[in-house]
Amino acid sequence: MHSIIPLSIIQVEILSETVESFVDNHKLLHVPDQRGEIVGLPLTSKALQFIHTVMKEKEVTEKQDVTVEVKSGDANGSSQVIITLCGASMQYEVELEEFDSM
């Protein structure tokens, strides 16, 4: 799955607060992509902190396209998530079955 989501720094801050409230379990974040379709993404607190830091460093004041690519799981069931924005990227692994769909 490959999604581009336009986010402002304020939206990233709100999403970070939301993710931090998921104390005991992970939930997919449902956000509109660039076409207006709602997509469920396994964004972690660290991933949102990365997006926020990049936006602050680049002094982004308007919405920025954030590319989120989720590559299907391997034999262990892990999926790889790759986030790219402003020329910076981050990747991490998740177990998609651990994420509730809100």
N, C-alpha and C positions, 0 to 999 in steps of 0.2 A: 504494500500500500504506500502510495506517495501522495502527500498532501501539502499544499501551500496555504498557510494561515496568516492573514494580515493581523498583526498585533501592535498595540501601542504599549509604552512602558507602564502606563496605569493598568491596562488589562493584564499584563504579566504579573504585576504586583497583586492584583485581585486573585488571579489563578494560583499564585504561590500561597496566599492565605487559605484558599480553598483546599489545596492539596495538603497543607499542614494540618488541616482539621480532620483529615482521614487518618485517625490515630492508629487503628488496628488493621486496616485493610487498604488495599490500593483500589482506586476507581479510575476508569477511563474518563478523561476529560472530554466532554462533548462541546466542540467549538465549530463555528462556521468556517469553511474554507473559502478560497478566493472566488468560487462560483456560488457561494451562499448555501452549499450543502453542509449539513451537520455531520461531522466526523468524530468518532471516538478514538482518542489517542492516549497511549500509555505514557503520559508525561510525568516524570518524577519531580520531587522538590528540587533535587540537584540540577535537573535539566532546566527548570524554570529559573533557578538562580543563575545558571549559565546564560540564558537568554537575556535576563535582566542586566547582568554584568556587561555583556557585549553591547547592549543598547546604551548603557550609561557611558561606557568607554568611547563609543562612536558618537555620543551626544545626539542620539536619535530623538527627535521631538515629534515625529509623525509616525503613523503606522508603518511597520516594516514587515515585508514578507518573510516568514519563517518557514523553511522547508523541513518537513518531518517525514522521514522514510522509515517504514517498518518492514524489515526483511523477515520472511517466514522462518519459523523455528527450525532448529537443527535436530539431531537425533535425541538430544536431551530435553527438547521442548522449549529451549531458549530462543527468543527472537531478538534481533538486533535493531536498535532504534538509532537513527542518525539524524541529528539536528544541524541545520546550516542556516546562517544569517550573516550578513555584512562581511562575507569572506571568512568567517570563523565557523568551526564545526566541532561537534561533540558526538560521541557514540557510547552507547551502553547496552547491556543485555537485560531483558526482562522475561519473566515467565507470564505470558499473556493470560493463562488460566487463573493466575492469582489476582487479576484485575476484575472487579465487579463492574457492571456497565451502568451504574447509577440508575 
